[in-house]
């Protein structure tokens, strides 16, 4: 496994967190690398500060409900999809969950679908489905 580490991978050193939740996340990620050729792990959030009227920088963000969160995660999956069947499966999963895609999601989906179909027509290999 070729590894890449960034400073964004640093977690505050807290035994309960590192030995508990974070450890389970790392174990799961390692397991994914044994099952798939490519694994992309993206974590967040990234929230940039706004300068208030008093000159202080404030970070605020909207909390997502289940539907918004599912659309956000599905949009990330679309960007990483490497085959048309995988892309179609993402859409199927949303419909089965009763979640209606928003305009942003649909624009990402359509753009990726065009990109993957163009690769298929050009005869480029799809790689292992993501």
MILORO-322884 format. One record per residue (C-alpha): residue number from 1; x negated, y, z negated. Coordinates in pm, whole numbers, always signed. Example, Ala and Ser with C-alpha at 12.3 -4.5 7.8 and 13.67 -1.06 7.14 Angstrom:
<recs>
<resi: 1	u: -1230	v: -450	w: -780>
<resi: 2	u: -1367	v: -106	w: -714>
</recs>
This chain:
<recs>
<resi: 1	u: +0	v: +0	w: +0>
<resi: 2	u: -146	v: +334	w: +106>
<resi: 3	u: -57	v: +582	w: -164>
<resi: 4	u: -18	v: +954	w: -163>
<resi: 5	u: +9	v: +1147	w: -485>
<resi: 6	u: +93	v: +1511	w: -530>
<resi: 7	u: +100	v: +1731	w: -836>
<resi: 8	u: +479	v: +1727	w: -803>
<resi: 9	u: +458	v: +1370	w: -934>
<resi: 10	u: +345	v: +1495	w: -1275>
<resi: 11	u: +602	v: +1448	w: -1548>
<resi: 12	u: +573	v: +1606	w: -1893>
<resi: 13	u: +396	v: +1359	w: -2117>
<resi: 14	u: +671	v: +1233	w: -2342>
<resi: 15	u: +651	v: +871	w: -2454>
<resi: 16	u: +1027	v: +813	w: -2459>
<resi: 17	u: +1058	v: +941	w: -2102>
<resi: 18	u: +740	v: +786	w: -1961>
<resi: 19	u: +798	v: +446	w: -2120>
<resi: 20	u: +1169	v: +451	w: -2043>
<resi: 21	u: +1344	v: +618	w: -1753>
<resi: 22	u: +1035	v: +729	w: -1561>
<resi: 23	u: +875	v: +387	w: -1593>
<resi: 24	u: +1187	v: +220	w: -1454>
<resi: 25	u: +1193	v: +463	w: -1162>
<resi: 26	u: +826	v: +390	w: -1085>
<resi: 27	u: +882	v: +13	w: -1107>
<resi: 28	u: +1177	v: +41	w: -868>
<resi: 29	u: +973	v: +250	w: -623>
<resi: 30	u: +690	v: -5	w: -630>
<resi: 31	u: +943	v: -280	w: -558>
<resi: 32	u: +1069	v: -85	w: -256>
<resi: 33	u: +715	v: -70	w: -116>
<resi: 34	u: +700	v: -450	w: -129>
<resi: 35	u: +1028	v: -483	w: +62>
<resi: 36	u: +981	v: -214	w: +330>
<resi: 37	u: +698	v: -93	w: +551>
<resi: 38	u: +770	v: +275	w: +487>
<resi: 39	u: +915	v: +427	w: +172>
<resi: 40	u: +977	v: +798	w: +139>
<resi: 41	u: +1057	v: +924	w: -207>
<resi: 42	u: +1182	v: +1278	w: -240>
<resi: 43	u: +1269	v: +1420	w: -577>
<resi: 44	u: +1398	v: +1753	w: -687>
<resi: 45	u: +1541	v: +1994	w: -758>
<resi: 46	u: +1361	v: +2294	w: -621>
<resi: 47	u: +1529	v: +2608	w: -744>
<resi: 48	u: +1370	v: +2941	w: -661>
<resi: 49	u: +1411	v: +3239	w: -893>
<resi: 50	u: +1615	v: +3550	w: -823>
<resi: 51	u: +1512	v: +3885	w: -967>
<resi: 52	u: +1784	v: +4030	w: -1186>
<resi: 53	u: +1873	v: +4399	w: -1219>
<resi: 54	u: +1651	v: +4414	w: -1528>
<resi: 55	u: +1351	v: +4288	w: -1325>
<resi: 56	u: +1347	v: +3947	w: -1492>
<resi: 57	u: +1335	v: +3638	w: -1276>
<resi: 58	u: +1626	v: +3401	w: -1330>
<resi: 59	u: +1675	v: +3050	w: -1193>
<resi: 60	u: +2034	v: +2943	w: -1140>
<resi: 61	u: +2197	v: +2674	w: -933>
<resi: 62	u: +2541	v: +2539	w: -860>
<resi: 63	u: +2622	v: +2201	w: -1009>
<resi: 64	u: +2733	v: +1949	w: -751>
<resi: 65	u: +3038	v: +1732	w: -796>
<resi: 66	u: +3028	v: +1367	w: -688>
<resi: 67	u: +3134	v: +1437	w: -329>
<resi: 68	u: +2885	v: +1722	w: -280>
<resi: 69	u: +2605	v: +1516	w: -435>
<resi: 70	u: +2686	v: +1217	w: -214>
<resi: 71	u: +2680	v: +1439	w: +96>
<resi: 72	u: +2346	v: +1587	w: -13>
<resi: 73	u: +2189	v: +1242	w: -57>
<resi: 74	u: +2341	v: +1115	w: +268>
<resi: 75	u: +2199	v: +1415	w: +456>
<resi: 76	u: +1853	v: +1322	w: +326>
<resi: 77	u: +1910	v: +962	w: +443>
<resi: 78	u: +2007	v: +1087	w: +791>
<resi: 79	u: +1682	v: +1278	w: +822>
<resi: 80	u: +1487	v: +960	w: +745>
<resi: 81	u: +1694	v: +721	w: +959>
<resi: 82	u: +1488	v: +544	w: +1223>
<resi: 83	u: +1759	v: +363	w: +1420>
<resi: 84	u: +2109	v: +430	w: +1552>
<resi: 85	u: +2259	v: +134	w: +1357>
<resi: 86	u: +2116	v: +270	w: +1033>
<resi: 87	u: +2249	v: +616	w: +1110>
<resi: 88	u: +2594	v: +473	w: +1183>
<resi: 89	u: +2582	v: +277	w: +855>
<resi: 90	u: +2532	v: +600	w: +659>
<resi: 91	u: +2847	v: +746	w: +817>
<resi: 92	u: +3039	v: +423	w: +754>
<resi: 93	u: +2942	v: +428	w: +385>
<resi: 94	u: +3072	v: +783	w: +348>
<resi: 95	u: +3403	v: +700	w: +514>
<resi: 96	u: +3442	v: +389	w: +295>
<resi: 97	u: +3387	v: +608	w: -12>
<resi: 98	u: +3659	v: +846	w: +112>
<resi: 99	u: +3416	v: +1136	w: +153>
<resi: 100	u: +3477	v: +1378	w: +438>
<resi: 101	u: +3151	v: +1506	w: +592>
<resi: 102	u: +3110	v: +1883	w: +596>
<resi: 103	u: +2991	v: +2091	w: +894>
<resi: 104	u: +2626	v: +2091	w: +782>
<resi: 105	u: +2625	v: +1713	w: +743>
<resi: 106	u: +2783	v: +1665	w: +1085>
<resi: 107	u: +2530	v: +1895	w: +1254>
<resi: 108	u: +2243	v: +1696	w: +1097>
<resi: 109	u: +2408	v: +1369	w: +1198>
<resi: 110	u: +2467	v: +1474	w: +1558>
<resi: 111	u: +2113	v: +1613	w: +1595>
<resi: 112	u: +1960	v: +1291	w: +1460>
<resi: 113	u: +2187	v: +1075	w: +1677>
<resi: 114	u: +2074	v: +1262	w: +1990>
<resi: 115	u: +1710	v: +1225	w: +1884>
<resi: 116	u: +1740	v: +849	w: +1823>
<resi: 117	u: +1932	v: +788	w: +2147>
<resi: 118	u: +1667	v: +980	w: +2342>
<resi: 119	u: +1397	v: +759	w: +2188>
<resi: 120	u: +1595	v: +448	w: +2281>
<resi: 121	u: +1633	v: +567	w: +2642>
<resi: 122	u: +1263	v: +645	w: +2659>
<resi: 123	u: +1191	v: +291	w: +2540>
<resi: 124	u: +1008	v: +404	w: +2228>
<resi: 125	u: +1003	v: +148	w: +1946>
<resi: 126	u: +1248	v: +212	w: +1664>
<resi: 127	u: +1026	v: +72	w: +1394>
<resi: 128	u: +1166	v: -104	w: +1093>
<resi: 129	u: +1516	v: +27	w: +1010>
<resi: 130	u: +1518	v: +268	w: +719>
</recs>
